[in-house]
């Protein structure tokens, strides 16, 4: 049979666990290697360029599918 743990046995409370969590988060964020301003600018430019390319591809597919659907609808009419 499983033994139930109680507060008297030393299980930390909610407040203590939350404080410990945020202390650990702070420690881990201190270990992060943050990008430089130039790295961030380059990454942003690459992201925007790829976003534009994907938007253009989606636009082209949309136009092609639109024309295909219109041709099919005109054949049915």
Secondary structure, DSSP 4 states (H G I P E B T S, - for coil): -PPPP-GGGT---HHHHHHHHHHHHHHHHHT--PPPHHHHHHHHHHHHHHHHHHHHHHHHHHHHHHHHHHHHHHHH-
